[in-house]
Amino acid sequence: MLSSAALTEVVTIKKLLKWTINDFNKLDASNMKHDIEKVSRRHSRSIYIVQSPTLTAFDPYNGTQYTATFKLTFYGIHGNFSVGSDVLPWHGPDSYHCYFNINDDSADMPCKETPWNNQIKKLTIFLDVKGNRSFYVSPFKKANPNNLGNRLKEILEDDSDYKFTIKCGENSFATFKPFLAANSFFFRDMFKSTTQNLTMVEITDFKSEVVQKMVEFCECHNIKDVNGFEDELFKISHKLQIPDLMEFAVEKMSQNANTSNILAFIQIAIDYKLKDFEEWCMQFAFRTKVNVK
């Protein structure tokens, strides 16, 4: 199975956090906090502070939770003001960019000392966050309809000693022993443990669709349409000891995860002690706000 290449790029998440003050021009001593700021050892000055509630947002790429508070400091009730921010987790000043916008104007202004203006009716503060985004690039794969599996089947087709049938309920699936033995330790040991020419086995604890897809994987090392059987494919591959199919099923579960099936996938990860996959599933549930108890 071809593996994808994992790449990481630095991205800036624009306006991840924001706070809007409506009726900015109506701020006065009644809705400001008064404080004293030391300017030097002998001098101090009155300042007035307006502070936002604690704001929370999540990095859409890796689920990191950020919290921030914005603070406006006025040097006099209607004096010059400056904008500041406190952010957690702190990754250094180069990871954040704070700025504001006046009256929904298109121009964004840097957070430096700014003169009071009675025409400022609305002030919105933004915080950009710089982080990493991981993504995967699938390798180039040349289409080859007449692959090795097809050529081997053509060779084995005329030799009855290699033919094998898997029965499941009313359905039967014709395949070949070398494909099963090459992929499954269970079938390899079965064929080695007897001198008889085994021609058939019956599987009763899985649906026929799952058995058919298992055979398809053993012959082609791929399954064209998983059809929502990712979890059952993992279970049958675990029972029949097919390592490559186990890996394939986990990959498909991660690709097809949604809010309806993630709890079932978490249970599989717990039952079969798939620690890395369990952690991935828990992060998925957290990001999609699925309640995990």
C-alpha positions in Angstrom: 0.0 0.0 0.0 1.4 3.4 -1.0 1.8 5.8 1.9 1.1 9.5 1.7 3.7 12.2 2.4 3.0 14.3 5.5 3.9 18.0 5.0 3.6 21.0 7.3 3.2 24.7 6.4 3.0 27.8 8.5 -0.4 29.6 8.2 -1.9 32.7 9.7 -5.5 32.2 10.9 -7.0 35.6 10.2 -9.3 37.1 12.9 -9.4 34.0 15.0 -10.5 36.1 18.0 -12.4 39.4 17.9 -14.2 41.7 20.3 -16.6 44.5 19.3 -17.5 47.6 21.3 -20.6 49.3 20.1 -21.3 52.9 21.1 -17.6 53.4 21.7 -18.1 57.2 21.7 -20.5 56.9 24.7 -17.8 55.4 27.0 -17.3 57.5 30.1 -16.2 57.1 33.7 -19.4 55.0 34.6 -18.3 52.1 32.4 -14.5 52.4 32.8 -12.3 51.1 35.5 -10.1 53.8 37.0 -6.5 53.0 37.9 -3.1 54.7 38.6 -0.2 54.0 36.3 3.4 54.8 37.4 5.2 56.8 34.8 8.4 57.2 36.9 9.5 56.8 40.5 8.0 60.2 41.4 5.2 60.6 38.9 2.0 58.7 38.1 -1.0 59.3 36.0 -4.7 58.3 35.9 -5.7 55.7 33.4 -9.1 54.3 32.5 -9.5 50.7 31.4 -12.1 48.8 29.4 -11.6 45.1 29.3 -13.3 42.3 27.3 -14.6 39.1 28.8 -12.4 36.0 28.2 -12.8 35.0 24.6 -12.2 31.4 23.3 -11.5 30.0 19.9 -10.1 26.8 18.4 -7.4 26.4 15.8 -9.3 24.7 12.8 -6.2 22.8 11.8 -5.1 21.1 15.0 -7.8 21.9 17.5 -5.6 24.0 19.9 -7.8 26.1 22.2 -6.9 29.8 22.5 -8.2 32.2 25.1 -7.6 35.9 25.1 -8.7 39.2 26.7 -8.5 42.6 25.0 -7.8 45.7 27.0 -8.3 49.3 26.1 -6.3 51.8 28.2 -7.4 55.5 28.1 -5.0 58.2 29.2 -7.8 60.4 30.5 -11.5 59.6 30.1 -11.5 60.9 26.5 -7.8 60.9 26.0 -5.6 58.9 23.7 -6.1 55.1 24.0 -4.1 52.0 23.3 -5.2 48.4 22.6 -3.5 45.4 24.2 -4.2 41.6 24.4 -3.3 38.7 26.7 -3.3 35.3 24.9 -2.9 31.7 26.1 -1.1 29.6 25.1 1.7 32.0 24.6 4.0 31.1 21.7 5.9 34.4 21.5 5.1 37.8 20.0 5.8 36.7 16.5 2.9 34.3 16.7 0.2 36.9 17.2 -1.0 40.1 15.5 -3.5 42.4 17.2 -5.2 45.2 15.3 -8.5 47.0 15.3 -11.1 48.5 12.9 -13.2 51.6 13.3 -16.8 51.9 12.2 -16.4 48.8 9.9 -14.0 50.7 7.8 -12.0 48.5 5.4 -8.7 49.8 6.9 -7.2 47.9 9.8 -5.2 49.9 12.3 -2.2 48.7 14.3 -2.6 48.6 18.1 -0.6 51.8 18.9 -1.7 54.9 20.9 -4.6 56.5 19.0 -6.4 59.8 19.6 -10.0 59.7 21.0 -12.6 60.7 18.4 -16.2 61.3 19.1 -17.1 59.8 15.7 -15.8 56.4 16.6 -19.2 54.6 17.1 -18.0 51.1 16.7 -14.5 49.6 17.4 -13.7 46.0 16.7 -10.4 44.4 17.8 -9.0 41.3 16.0 -6.3 38.8 16.8 -4.5 36.8 14.1 -2.8 33.6 15.2 0.1 32.0 13.4 0.3 28.2 13.5 1.1 25.0 11.6 -1.1 23.1 9.2 -0.4 19.5 8.4 -1.6 18.0 5.2 -1.0 14.9 3.1 0.0 14.5 -0.5 -0.8 11.2 -2.1 2.0 9.6 -4.1 1.8 9.4 -7.9 0.3 6.1 -8.9 0.4 4.9 -12.4 -2.8 3.2 -13.5 -2.2 -0.5 -14.5 -5.3 -2.5 -15.0 -3.4 -5.7 -15.8 -1.6 -5.8 -12.4 0.2 -8.6 -10.8 -2.9 -9.9 -9.1 -4.7 -10.3 -12.4 -1.8 -12.0 -14.0 -1.5 -14.4 -11.1 -5.2 -15.3 -11.3 -4.8 -16.0 -15.0 -2.0 -18.5 -14.1 -3.8 -20.2 -11.3 -7.2 -20.4 -13.0 -6.4 -23.8 -14.6 -4.9 -25.5 -11.5 -7.6 -27.0 -9.3 -5.1 -27.5 -6.4 -4.9 -23.7 -5.9 -8.7 -23.0 -6.1 -10.5 -22.3 -2.8 -14.0 -21.4 -1.8 -15.1 -19.3 1.2 -18.8 -19.9 2.1 -20.8 -17.4 4.0 -24.5 -18.1 4.5 -26.0 -18.6 1.1 -23.1 -17.0 -0.7 -19.8 -18.5 -1.9 -16.7 -16.7 -2.9 -14.2 -18.3 -5.2 -10.6 -17.4 -4.7 -7.1 -18.9 -4.6 -5.0 -20.3 -1.8 -1.8 -18.3 -2.6 -3.6 -15.0 -2.2 -5.1 -16.0 1.1 -1.8 -17.5 2.5 0.2 -14.5 1.4 -2.0 -12.1 3.3 -3.4 -14.1 6.2 -1.4 -15.9 8.9 -4.7 -17.7 9.7 -5.0 -19.2 6.2 -1.3 -19.8 5.9 -1.2 -21.9 9.0 -4.4 -23.7 8.0 -3.0 -24.8 4.6 0.4 -25.8 6.2 -1.2 -27.9 9.0 -2.8 -30.5 6.8 -1.7 -32.8 4.0 -5.3 -32.9 2.6 -6.2 -30.6 -0.3 -8.6 -28.2 1.5 -11.0 -26.7 -0.9 -13.5 -24.8 1.3 -14.0 -23.0 4.6 -17.2 -21.5 6.1 -17.3 -18.2 7.9 -20.4 -17.6 10.0 -19.7 -14.6 12.2 -19.5 -11.9 9.5 -21.8 -10.7 6.8 -21.2 -11.9 3.3 -20.4 -8.3 2.2 -17.6 -8.2 4.7 -16.2 -11.6 3.6 -16.4 -10.5 -0.1 -14.5 -7.4 0.6 -11.9 -9.3 2.6 -11.3 -11.6 -0.4 -11.1 -8.6 -2.7 -8.4 -7.1 -0.5 -6.4 -10.4 -0.5 -6.5 -10.5 -4.3 -6.0 -6.9 -5.1 -4.6 -5.3 -2.0 -7.3 -2.7 -2.2 -11.1 -2.4 -1.8 -12.9 -0.2 -4.4 -15.9 0.6 -2.2 -15.7 0.1 1.6 -19.4 1.0 1.9 -19.4 1.8 5.6 -17.9 -1.6 6.6 -14.6 -0.1 7.9 -15.1 -1.4 11.4 -16.2 -4.9 10.4 -13.3 -5.1 8.0 -11.0 -4.4 10.9 -12.6 -7.1 13.0 -12.4 -9.8 10.4 -8.8 -8.8 9.5 -7.9 -9.1 13.2 -9.6 -12.5 13.5 -8.0 -13.9 10.3 -4.7 -12.2 11.1 -4.4 -10.0 8.0 -2.1 -7.1 9.1 -2.3 -5.1 5.8 -6.1 -5.2 5.9 -6.1 -4.0 9.6 -4.0 -1.0 8.6 -6.2 -0.4 5.5 -9.4 -0.5 7.7 -7.9 1.9 10.3 -7.0 4.3 7.5 -10.5 4.1 6.0 -12.1 4.7 9.4 -10.0 7.9 9.8 -10.9 9.0 6.3 -14.7 8.3 6.7 -15.1 9.4 10.4 -18.1 11.6 11.1 -20.2 12.5 14.1 -22.4 9.4 13.7 -19.7 6.8 13.7 -16.9 8.2 15.8 -18.1 6.7 19.0 -18.1 3.2 17.4 -14.6 3.9 16.2 -13.5 4.9 19.6 -14.9 1.7 21.1 -12.9 -0.3 18.5 -9.7 1.5 19.3 -10.3 0.8 23.0 -11.3 -2.9 22.5 -8.3 -3.6 20.3 -5.8 -1.4 22.2 -5.1 0.9 19.2 -3.7 3.8 21.3 -2.7 6.1 18.5 -6.0 5.6 16.7 -7.9 6.2 20.0 -6.1 9.5 20.5 -6.9 10.5 17.0 -10.6 9.6 17.5 -10.8 11.6 20.8 -9.3 14.6 19.1 -11.9 14.3 16.2 -14.7 14.0 18.8 -13.4 17.1 20.6 -13.2 19.2 17.5 -16.6 18.2 16.3 -18.1 18.6 19.8 -19.2 14.9 20.1 -19.9 14.1 23.8 -17.7 11.2 24.8 -18.4 9.7 28.2 
